[in-house]
Structure formats: structure tokens, C-alpha cells
Amino acid sequence: MGSKAMGTHSEDYSKRRTKTMSMIEGLLKERQHMWSLYCQFALKDETSEELSSEPEVRSFCQVLIEYLSIGHFGIYQRIAEGNERRESVLKVAQEVYPKLIELTNHAVAFNDKYANLRNEAMKKELSTDLSALGETLATRIELEDQLIESLMK
């Protein structure tokens, strides 16, 4: 009876690890897509007087929100709901989670402002806000990487 219970525990652990790895892979894939689009905007902003078009900005905002959602409703929610038992992961999460929330709120504010460009003044602010968003995203990625590293141990 003991070995069967141990086998079930091992299978449950394996399923949880597989699910965690799948969530991490999804997050990293979406993050790469978002970062690629961000870099295209930043490069266009630096090398061209032409502003990004509304469809480009809207598309970027959609990818940004998808990326933020994968982290929030996947990995972070799993930890917040108490589904993570490893102390090392919980310690890292406790350290980085408040800052991740703050950074997420900043990125969501960017989305709220630019998902529908409404006037030329907003387009002129885009360059400054895009630069600030880049700093936000870079910090968020560093913190995510700390959390991901702890999850993969």
C-alpha cells in the first residue's frame, strides 16, 4: 500500500512540474513576441519621424496584455492560491511579487492610454511613454526570470 501511495505522489508531482514547465514555456514565448514588437516600435521611434500607426499600436497593446495575463493568471495566480509548496519558490515570490504587480499596473496603464489612439497629442506622448514602458518591461523580465529560475529548480 505504501509504494502505491508513493507512486501516486510521484505522478502528481510529475504532473505539477509538467504543468509548471508548460506555463513557463507559454510565458516565455509570449514575452519574446511582446519584446520583439516593443523593439520594433522603439527602433522605429528612434530612426523615423513617422509615428506608429493606430493598428500597430493596437496590435502591440493586445500582445502586451496577453503577455501580462499569462504571467498573472498562470504562474503568479498559482502561487497566490497556495498551489506552490516549495519554500524557495515562495520566498522568491514574496520578494518579487509586489514589484511585479506595480510593474504590471504600469504596463496596463500604457495599454489603457494607447489601445485606441485618439489624437495627435497622444501620438506625440507615445515616444516618452514607450521609453518608460521599456524600462518597466526590462525590470519585470528580470523579476520574472528570478521567479522562473526558482520554479525550475
N, C-alpha and C positions, 0 to 999 in steps of 0.2 A: 504494500500500500504506500509506503514511504517513497519508493522510487518512482511510482506513478505520479504522485503529487509533485515530486521534484521535476519530473519530465514536463508536467503541465506548467510549472513555474518557469522553466527554461523556455518553453514555447511562447508563453505570454511575454516574457522579456524580449524574446526574439521578434515577436510581432510589434511590440512597442518600439524597439530600436529601428525596425524596418520602416515603421510609420514616421518616426522622427527623422530618419535619413531622407525619406521621401519629401517631407515638409521642408527640410533644409535645401534639398535639390531644387524644389519649386521656388523657394525664396531666392536662391542664388541666380536661377535662370531669369526670373522676373527682374531682379536687381540689375543684372547685366543689361537687359533690354532697356530698362529705365535709364541707366547710366549712359548707355550708348546714345540714346535720344538727347539726354541732357548735354552731352559733349558736343553733339551736332549743333544744338542751339547756341551753346557758349561760343563755339568756333564761328558760327555764322554771325553772332553778335559782335565779335571782335574783328572780323575781316570784311564785313559788309555794312553798308549803310541801310540796306534793305531790312526791314523788320520782319520777324517771323509772321507767317500768315495765321489767320484765325484757325483754320483746320489743323495746322502743325501744332499750335499751342494746345488746342483742344485734345488732339491725339496724345501729346506728351502728358497732359494733365490726367487723362484716362489711364495711361500706363503707370504714372506716378501713384495714383490711388490704388490701382491693382497691386502694385508692389507693397505699398503701406499696409493694405488689407491682408495680404498673405502673411506678413510678419505678425500683425496684430491678432488676426483671427486664427492663426495657425500656431506657431511656436509660442508666442507670448501668452495667448489665451490658455494654452495647455499648461503652462507653468502657473499662471494666475489661478487656475481652477484646482490646483493642487495635484495635478496628474504627473508631476515630476517629483521623484523621490530622492534623487542623488543630491546630497548636501553640497557638493562642489558646484553643481549647476545652480542650485537655489541661492548660494552665496553670490555668484556672479550676477544672477538675475536681480537680486536685491540691490546690488551696486549700480547696475546699468539701467534697470527698468524705468526709474523716474526720469532720467535724462532722455531715454528713448521716447517716452510719452511727450515730453516737451518738444523734442525734435519732430515727432510725428505731427503735433499740433501746428508747428510752423509750416510744415510741408502741406498740410491740409488747408491752411490759410492761403498759401500760394495758389493752390487749386481753386479755392473759393473765389479768389480775386481774378484769376486768369482763365478759368474754364470757358468763359464767354467774354472775349474781349469786346468791350462796348464802346470805347472811344480812343481817340489818339493819345490823350493824356496817359491812359493806362498802358498803351503800347510804349510810350516813352519811359515809363517806370519799369517796364519789363526787364531791361538790362540790369538795373540795380537790384531788383528783386531776384532775378535769375542768379546773379552772383552770390547773394545771401543764401539762396536755396542750395547752391553748390556747396557752400561751407557747411550748411545743415546736413546735407546728404553725406558728405565726407565723414563728418563726425558720427552720424548714425551708422554708417557702414563699419567704422572702427568698433563701435559698441556692439553691433550685431556680430561681428567677427569674434569678439570675446565670448559672447554667449554661444555661438555656434561651436567654437573650439571646446568649450566646456561640455557641450552636448555630445560631441564626437568622441570623448574620452571613454 
